[in-house]
Amino acid sequence: MASFPPSLVFTVRRKEPTLVLPSKPTPRELKQLSDIDDQEGLRFQVPVIMFYKRKLSMEGEDPVKVIREALAEALAFYYPFAGRLIEGPNRKLMVDCTSEGVLFIEADADIELNQLIGDTIDPGTYLDELLHDVPGSEGILGCPLLLIQVTRFRCGGWAFAIRLNHTMSDTLGLVQFLTTIAEFTRGAEGAPSVPPVWQREFLAARQPPFIPFHHHEYEQVIDTTPDDNKKSMTHKSFFFGPKEIRAIRSHLPLHHRSTSSTFDVLTACLWRCRTCALVLDPKKTVRISCAASGRGKHDLHVPRGYYGNVSAFPATVLRAGMISTSPLEYAMEGVKKAKAKMTGEYLRSVADLMVTKGRPLYTVVGNYIVSDMTRVGLDTIDFGWGKPVYGGPARAFPLISFYGRFKDNKGEDGIVVLICLPEAAMETFQEELKKMIGEHVDGPFDYNPIKVVSKL
């Protein structure tokens, strides 16, 4: 069982937030988002975080100054990020390119990096300190589209945390923007190596709309969950290395062990454990929605440099009782079925559905959305201090889990999964997970949460 750092008390001192503007004048214009971008289910803020070790060759360089200057240069090319969202007829989102800037916070923490990262990492525990939620900044309309905090640690390491208005980009689009910042921090001159492309009309609804698929992920279901289950939510992260994945595979028939991806195996396990933990009515339907990118699909030619959302959340619907009581391969076949739906035509069908149905929210009741961020490149962003010791998702949501890459203290590569559940359900989830993994389980089952003291 992984040992997370013991209970810590540390102080974060932040300077007043400032607005970073593009380094040069940019066009004042209105830019429409795509019909994938502005769906209700993407109208939220998503945080990611990266941790960097001290680097001797960068002694004397202040990461705050380096990042702030490079950010201004990058915004000259990605100037829509410096604008504000407005809503037009039929709830159509547009960026008013005002060059008002993005929020930037400089901070110092009296703690060392290795006290925050051990055999696993749980950024949700201290995210509020390393990414301060500036009052009034969390809205979708009329608010800064990015919030960035750079926090220096006393060991010389530091953290880069960013909150993205998800309507503007998916994680691959965000990585493209962060890569541009990184290029400027390392002395690049001129334009980014991959010039940004807006062209949001690329994923506009067709005329007339054509919806050939049954989109289970947008079906509206009446919520009959008792209020007690909606109250106190808790966040935890779990590390799955090769041993844990092998243990989960051992629950599958031989022919599935060699033909199923790590994502398939892990997602099926989590879906089953989560369904058991929530103690759902066996007759109720539950969904697994797999966030899937349309980039690279043969029937969707995404322009190089496009940084908008190119993802859908195809779902499979099964009975809760069958997920909880059937062998693991039953849940895994559901995961595979959801993944297989994703094509370019499926994504265009989603865009058409959005316009036809008034941009509905994804299904909330009985849904579990998983987003695999292990291959998007957050763990490769080099601002001059080398690759981060961790670069990935920073927090889960009640319906959404994120996967990130992580290397533990033994140098073992694995996957960190961020989970958010009601407190009582989290305890049951951990017990169910132990059954799946046996003695190999690596999760923060006994650690005490880190205590933090915040000061502006």
C-alpha positions in Angstrom: 0.0 0.0 0.0 1.4 3.4 -1.0 2.4 5.8 1.7 1.2 9.3 1.1 3.1 12.1 2.9 1.9 12.4 6.5 -0.3 15.3 7.7 1.5 18.5 6.9 0.9 22.1 7.8 2.3 24.7 5.4 1.6 28.3 4.5 1.1 29.7 1.0 1.6 33.4 0.6 0.1 34.8 -2.6 0.5 38.2 -4.1 -2.6 40.0 -5.5 -3.8 38.5 -8.8 -2.8 40.4 -11.9 -4.0 40.4 -15.5 -1.4 39.4 -18.1 -2.1 40.9 -21.5 -0.8 40.0 -24.9 2.7 41.4 -25.5 1.6 43.2 -28.6 -1.7 44.7 -30.0 -4.2 42.0 -31.2 -7.4 42.2 -33.3 -10.6 43.3 -31.6 -13.2 40.9 -33.0 -15.9 38.4 -32.2 -15.2 34.8 -32.7 -17.8 32.1 -32.5 -17.1 28.8 -30.8 -17.9 25.5 -32.4 -21.1 23.6 -31.7 -18.9 21.1 -29.9 -17.3 23.8 -27.8 -20.3 25.5 -26.4 -22.4 22.5 -25.3 -23.6 22.7 -21.7 -21.4 19.8 -20.6 -18.2 21.8 -21.3 -19.3 25.0 -19.6 -17.1 24.4 -16.6 -13.5 25.1 -15.4 -11.0 22.3 -15.6 -7.7 22.4 -13.6 -4.4 20.8 -14.4 -1.1 21.1 -12.5 2.6 20.5 -13.1 5.5 20.2 -10.6 9.1 21.0 -11.4 12.3 20.1 -9.5 15.1 22.6 -8.8 17.6 22.7 -11.7 21.1 23.9 -11.1 21.5 25.4 -14.6 18.4 27.5 -13.9 19.7 29.0 -10.7 19.0 32.7 -10.6 16.0 32.4 -12.9 12.6 33.1 -11.3 9.9 30.8 -12.7 7.3 33.5 -12.0 9.1 36.1 -14.2 10.0 33.6 -16.9 6.4 32.2 -17.1 4.7 35.6 -17.0 6.8 37.1 -19.8 6.4 34.0 -22.0 2.7 33.9 -21.3 2.3 37.5 -22.7 4.2 36.5 -25.8 2.1 33.4 -26.3 -1.2 35.4 -25.9 -0.2 37.6 -28.8 -0.8 34.5 -30.9 -3.6 32.9 -28.8 -5.3 36.2 -28.2 -8.8 34.8 -27.9 -7.7 33.4 -24.5 -7.2 37.1 -23.4 -10.8 37.9 -24.2 -14.2 37.2 -22.6 -17.1 34.9 -23.5 -20.5 36.3 -24.4 -23.6 34.5 -25.3 -25.6 35.3 -28.5 -28.9 34.1 -29.9 -29.8 30.4 -29.1 -27.1 30.4 -26.4 -24.4 30.5 -29.0 -21.0 31.3 -27.3 -18.6 33.8 -28.8 -15.3 35.2 -27.7 -15.1 39.0 -27.5 -11.4 39.5 -28.2 -10.9 42.4 -25.8 -7.3 41.7 -24.8 -8.3 42.1 -21.2 -5.9 39.4 -20.3 -5.7 36.2 -18.2 -5.4 36.0 -14.4 -2.0 35.3 -13.0 -1.0 34.7 -9.4 2.5 34.7 -7.9 2.9 32.6 -4.7 5.4 31.1 -2.3 4.9 28.0 -0.1 7.1 27.1 2.9 7.2 23.4 1.9 9.4 21.2 -0.2 8.3 19.4 -3.3 9.1 16.0 -2.0 6.7 16.5 0.9 3.8 16.8 -1.6 4.8 13.9 -3.8 5.5 10.4 -2.5 4.6 7.0 -3.7 1.5 8.6 -5.1 0.2 12.1 -5.6 -3.1 13.6 -4.5 -3.2 17.2 -6.0 -6.9 17.6 -5.1 -5.9 17.7 -1.4 -4.0 21.0 -1.7 -5.2 22.3 -5.1 -7.1 25.3 -3.6 -3.7 26.6 -2.3 -1.7 26.0 -5.5 -4.5 27.4 -7.7 -6.4 30.0 -5.7 -10.0 30.5 -6.8 -10.0 34.3 -7.3 -13.5 35.5 -6.2 -15.6 36.4 -9.2 -13.4 34.6 -11.7 -15.2 31.3 -11.9 -18.0 32.2 -14.2 -18.2 31.1 -17.8 -19.4 34.4 -19.3 -17.6 37.7 -18.8 -14.7 36.2 -16.8 -11.0 35.5 -17.5 -10.7 32.3 -19.6 -7.5 31.2 -17.9 -6.3 31.4 -14.3 -2.6 30.6 -13.7 -0.7 30.3 -10.4 3.0 29.8 -10.2 4.1 28.7 -6.7 7.7 28.5 -5.6 8.8 26.0 -3.0 11.6 26.5 -0.5 13.6 23.7 -2.0 13.9 25.5 -5.4 11.1 23.5 -7.0 7.9 25.0 -8.1 4.4 24.3 -9.3 2.5 25.6 -12.4 -1.3 25.3 -12.1 -3.8 26.4 -14.6 -7.6 26.5 -14.8 -9.1 26.4 -18.2 -12.6 27.4 -19.3 -13.3 24.1 -21.0 -15.4 25.6 -23.8 -12.3 27.1 -25.3 -10.1 24.0 -25.7 -9.8 20.3 -24.9 -6.6 19.1 -23.1 -4.8 18.6 -26.4 -5.6 22.2 -27.3 -4.4 23.4 -23.9 -1.1 21.4 -24.3 -0.6 23.1 -27.6 -0.9 26.5 -25.9 1.3 25.5 -23.0 3.9 24.2 -25.5 4.0 27.6 -27.1 4.6 29.2 -23.7 7.4 26.7 -23.0 9.0 27.5 -26.4 9.1 31.2 -25.5 10.5 30.4 -22.0 13.4 28.5 -23.7 14.3 31.5 -25.9 12.3 30.8 -29.1 11.8 33.8 -31.3 9.1 34.6 -33.8 6.0 32.5 -34.2 5.2 29.2 -32.4 6.4 26.0 -34.0 2.7 25.1 -34.5 0.8 28.2 -35.3 -2.6 28.3 -33.7 -5.7 27.8 -35.9 -9.2 29.0 -34.8 -11.5 27.8 -37.6 -14.3 26.8 -35.2 -16.7 26.6 -38.1 -14.9 23.3 -38.8 -17.2 21.7 -36.1 -20.3 23.7 -36.7 -23.6 21.9 -37.1 -24.6 20.8 -40.6 -27.5 22.3 -42.5 -29.8 20.5 -42.3 -28.7 18.7 -39.1 -28.3 14.9 -39.4 -28.2 12.8 -36.2 -27.7 9.1 -37.3 -26.6 7.9 -33.8 -28.4 7.2 -30.6 -26.6 9.4 -28.1 -27.1 7.8 -24.7 -24.8 10.3 -23.1 -27.3 13.1 -23.5 -30.5 11.3 -22.4 -32.2 13.1 -19.6 -33.0 10.9 -16.6 -35.1 11.9 -13.5 -32.9 12.0 -10.4 -34.3 9.9 -7.5 -31.1 9.9 -5.5 -31.6 10.7 -1.8 -30.3 14.1 -0.8 -27.9 12.5 1.7 -25.9 11.0 -1.1 -25.4 14.4 -2.7 -23.9 16.1 0.3 -20.3 15.7 1.5 -18.1 14.8 -1.4 -14.5 13.7 -0.9 -11.5 13.5 -3.3 -8.9 10.8 -3.4 -6.3 9.6 -5.9 -5.2 6.0 -6.5 -2.0 4.7 -8.1 -2.1 1.8 -10.5 1.3 0.4 -11.4 2.1 -2.8 -13.4 1.3 -5.0 -10.4 -2.1 -3.5 -9.9 -3.0 -3.8 -13.5 -1.9 -7.4 -13.6 -4.0 -8.1 -10.5 -7.1 -6.6 -12.2 -6.4 -8.6 -15.4 -6.3 -11.8 -13.4 -10.1 -11.4 -12.9 -10.6 -11.7 -16.7 -10.8 -14.8 -18.9 -7.5 -15.6 -20.6 -8.6 -14.4 -24.0 -9.5 -11.0 -22.6 -6.2 -10.6 -20.7 -4.1 -10.2 -23.8 -6.6 -8.4 -26.0 -7.7 -5.7 -23.7 -5.9 -2.4 -23.2 -4.9 -1.0 -19.9 -7.6 1.7 -20.3 -10.3 -1.0 -20.9 -9.2 -3.1 -17.9 -8.8 -0.2 -15.5 -12.0 1.6 -16.5 -14.0 -1.6 -16.2 -12.6 -2.1 -12.7 -13.3 1.5 -11.6 -16.9 1.4 -13.0 -17.7 -1.8 -11.2 -16.2 -0.6 -7.9 -18.0 2.7 -8.2 -21.3 1.2 -9.0 -21.1 -1.1 -6.0 -20.0 1.8 -3.8 -23.0 3.9 -4.7 -25.4 1.1 -3.7 -27.7 1.8 -6.7 -31.0 0.1 -7.3 -30.0 -3.1 -9.3 -32.8 -2.4 -11.8 -31.6 1.2 -12.5 -29.5 1.9 -15.6 -26.0 3.2 -15.4 -23.7 4.6 -18.0 -20.0 4.6 -18.8 -19.0 7.6 -20.9 -15.5 7.5 -22.3 -14.1 10.9 -23.4 -12.7 10.2 -26.8 -10.8 12.5 -29.2 -11.7 12.8 -32.9 -8.2 13.8 -33.7 -6.6 11.2 -35.9 -9.9 9.7 -37.1 -9.8 8.9 -40.8 -13.2 10.6 -41.4 -12.3 13.9 -39.6 -9.5 15.9 -40.9 -8.7 18.3 -38.0 -6.6 21.3 -39.2 -3.0 21.3 -37.8 -2.9 23.8 -35.0 -6.6 23.7 -34.2 -7.0 24.1 -30.5 -10.8 23.8 -29.9 -12.6 20.8 -28.5 -12.5 17.7 -30.7 -14.0 15.3 -28.2 -17.2 13.4 -27.5 -18.4 11.2 -24.7 -20.0 8.1 -26.2 -21.8 6.0 -23.6 -22.9 2.4 -23.0 -26.0 1.8 -20.9 -26.3 -1.3 -18.6 -28.2 -2.3 -15.5 -26.5 -1.4 -12.2 -27.2 -4.9 -10.8 -25.5 -6.6 -13.7 -22.4 -4.4 -13.4 -22.2 -5.2 -9.6 -22.7 -8.9 -9.8 -21.4 -10.0 -13.1 -17.8 -11.0 -13.8 -15.5 -8.1 -14.7 -15.6 -8.8 -18.4 -19.2 -7.8 -18.5 -18.3 -4.2 -17.5 -15.3 -4.3 -19.8 -17.3 -5.2 -22.8 -19.5 -2.1 -22.1 -16.3 0.1 -22.0 -15.1 -1.3 -25.3 -18.6 -0.8 -26.9 -18.6 2.9 -25.8 -15.1 3.5 -27.2 -15.9 1.8 -30.5 -18.6 4.3 -31.2 -16.2 7.3 -31.6 -15.7 8.4 -35.2 -15.6 11.7 -37.0 -19.2 11.2 -38.1 -20.2 10.5 -34.5 -18.7 13.9 -33.4 -20.5 15.7 -36.2 -23.7 14.0 -35.1 -23.1 15.4 -31.6 -22.7 18.9 -33.0 -26.0 18.5 -34.9 -27.7 17.3 -31.7 -26.5 20.3 -29.8 -28.1 22.7 -32.1 -31.3 20.6 -32.5 -31.8 20.0 -28.8 -30.7 23.3 -27.4 -27.2 22.3 -26.2 -28.2 19.8 -23.5 -26.1 18.7 -20.6 -24.8 15.2 -20.6 -26.7 12.6 -18.6 -26.1 13.2 -14.9 -28.0 10.4 -13.2 -26.1 7.1 -13.1 -23.4 8.3 -15.4 -19.7 7.9 -15.0 -17.4 9.8 -17.3 -13.7 8.9 -17.6 -11.1 11.0 -19.3 -7.6 9.5 -20.0 -5.0 12.3 -19.9 -2.0 10.0 -19.8 -1.1 10.7 -23.4 -2.0 14.3 -24.0 1.5 15.5 -23.2 1.1 17.5 -19.9 4.0 15.4 -18.5 6.4 16.7 -21.2 6.0 20.5 -20.9 9.5 21.9 -20.4 9.7 25.6 -19.3 13.4 25.3 -19.0 13.5 23.2 -15.8 13.1 19.9 -17.7 10.0 17.7 -17.7 7.7 17.9 -14.7 7.8 15.2 -12.0 4.1 15.2 -12.5 2.0 16.9 -15.1 -1.7 16.0 -15.3 -5.2 16.4 -13.9 -5.5 18.2 -10.6 -9.0 17.3 -9.4 -11.9 15.0 -10.2 -15.6 15.9 -10.3 -18.5 14.0 -8.9 -19.3 12.4 -12.3 -15.8 12.6 -13.9 -12.6 10.8 -13.2 -9.3 11.7 -14.8 -6.3 9.5 -15.5 -2.7 10.9 -15.3 0.8 9.5 -15.7 2.9 9.3 -12.6 6.2 7.7 -11.7 6.5 6.7 -8.0 9.5 6.9 -5.7 10.7 3.5 -6.9 10.8 4.8 -10.5 7.8 2.7 -11.4 5.6 4.1 -14.1 1.9 4.0 -13.6 -1.5 5.7 -13.7 -2.9 8.1 -11.1 -6.7 8.1 -11.1 -8.5 11.0 -9.4 -11.9 10.0 -7.9 -14.7 12.1 -6.3 -17.5 10.4 -4.3 -19.7 10.9 -1.3 -17.7 10.1 1.8 -19.5 6.9 2.7 -19.3 5.7 -0.9 -15.6 6.4 -1.0 -15.0 4.0 1.9 -16.9 1.3 0.1 -15.2 2.0 -3.2 -11.8 1.5 -1.5 -13.0 -1.9 -0.1 -14.2 -3.0 -3.5 -10.9 -1.9 -5.0 -9.0 -4.0 -2.5 -11.0 -7.0 -3.6 -10.0 -6.4 -7.2 -6.3 -5.8 -6.5 -5.7 -7.9 -3.4 -2.5 -7.2 -1.5 -1.1 -5.2 -4.5 -3.5 -2.3 -3.9 -1.8 1.1 -3.9 -4.1 3.9 -2.7 -4.2 6.5 0.0 -6.4 4.5 2.3 -4.9 5.6 5.6 -3.2 8.9 5.1 -4.4 12.1 6.9 -5.3 15.1 4.7 -2.7 17.8 4.4 -3.6 21.0 6.3 -2.8 24.3 4.7 -2.9 27.9 5.9 -3.6 30.5 3.2 -2.4 34.0 3.2 -2.7 36.7 0.5 
